[in-house]
Amino acid sequence: MNENVLGIIAGILTSISMIPQLIKVIKDKNVDDISLVMLLVLISGLSLWVWYGFIKDELPIILSNAFAVLVNISLLVCYMIYKKS
């Protein structure tokens, strides 16, 4: 398999991995089982991947991780909205 195709497939799969969780949170309006620390660490790591992608001038790394950052920031916003104090 071509390494570029492999990278694109891996990027797509990891980028969409949190979408089912986001849909569930929006549908149920419940974030009790979501870890805030996990979200913050994940967003930080993904952001660093975006930065790395810019340094290496690798568009697949930039796009897939930037999309994942947006999905996880959306989940973080839901966390802030739906978290019971």
C-alpha positions in Angstrom: 0.0 0.0 0.0 1.3 3.5 -0.9 2.4 5.3 2.3 0.4 8.4 1.3 -2.8 6.4 1.1 -2.0 4.7 4.4 -1.4 8.1 6.0 -4.6 9.5 4.6 -6.7 6.6 5.7 -5.2 6.7 9.2 -5.8 10.5 9.4 -9.4 10.1 8.4 -10.1 7.3 10.9 -8.4 9.1 13.8 -10.1 12.4 12.9 -13.6 10.9 12.9 -13.1 8.7 15.9 -14.7 11.1 18.4 -17.7 12.0 16.2 -19.9 9.2 17.7 -19.1 10.4 21.2 -19.9 14.0 20.2 -23.2 12.9 18.7 -24.1 10.9 21.8 -23.3 13.9 24.1 -25.4 16.2 22.0 -28.3 13.7 21.8 -28.2 12.8 25.6 -27.0 16.2 26.9 -24.9 14.2 29.4 -21.2 14.5 29.9 -20.9 12.7 33.2 -18.7 10.0 31.7 -16.3 12.3 29.8 -13.0 13.2 31.4 -12.1 16.9 31.1 -8.4 16.1 31.6 -8.5 13.6 28.7 -10.1 16.2 26.4 -7.6 18.8 27.3 -4.6 16.4 26.8 -6.1 15.2 23.5 -6.7 18.7 22.2 -3.2 19.7 23.2 -1.7 16.7 21.5 -3.7 17.2 18.3 -2.7 20.8 18.2 0.9 19.9 18.4 0.4 17.5 15.5 -1.1 20.4 13.5 2.0 22.4 14.3 4.3 19.5 13.3 2.4 19.2 10.1 3.1 22.9 9.3 6.7 22.4 10.2 7.0 19.4 7.9 4.7 21.0 5.2 2.5 17.8 5.3 -1.1 18.7 4.3 -2.6 15.4 5.3 -1.2 15.7 8.9 -2.4 19.3 9.1 -6.0 18.7 7.8 -6.7 15.5 9.7 -5.5 16.8 13.0 -7.1 20.2 12.5 -10.4 18.5 11.9 -9.9 16.4 15.0 -9.1 19.5 17.1 -12.4 21.1 15.9 -14.4 18.0 16.8 -12.8 17.8 20.2 -13.2 21.5 20.9 -16.9 21.0 20.1 -17.0 18.2 22.6 -15.2 20.5 25.1 -17.9 23.2 24.5 -20.6 20.6 25.1 -18.8 19.5 28.3 -18.9 23.1 29.5 -22.6 23.5 28.6 -23.9 20.2 29.9 -21.6 19.6 33.0 -23.7 19.5 36.1 -22.1 21.6 38.8 
